[in-house]
Amino acid sequence: MALYDKRVMVKWNETAYANANLLIEWITNSLAPVLPAGPRLLALDIAKFHCTESVLQALRENDIIPSIIPPGCTGLIQPLDVAINKPFKDLLRDYIDEALESYEKAHAIDL
């Protein structure tokens, strides 16, 4: 973590999966402090921990209204995720793979 910019917050847990505690910490320490005053809407997918009482309480305490997106509806409710973000992530993944391959070749790394 010492190599990360001080403005970058890195959190993880033993399972490497997001969970209610990490989400609550993000809501409380990263999201809520930068939002304007008044009620705000946050779209969340159907991950079980998004709907736990502790997460919902953290949202209520910060005047954030959750909107849970039903399974299979991302393309209807979040078209940018399908039309722009996914192709962008695919291109980014390809560029990263190419850069890693070039680095491995240049430095004689055999994985």
Buried (B, 14 or more C-beta within 10 A) or exposed (E): EEEEEEEEEEEEEEEEEBBBBBBBBBBEEEBBEEBEEEEBEBEBBEBEBBEBEEBBEBBEEBEBEBEEBEEEEBEEEBEEBEEEEEEEEEEEEEEEEEEEEEEEEEEEEEE
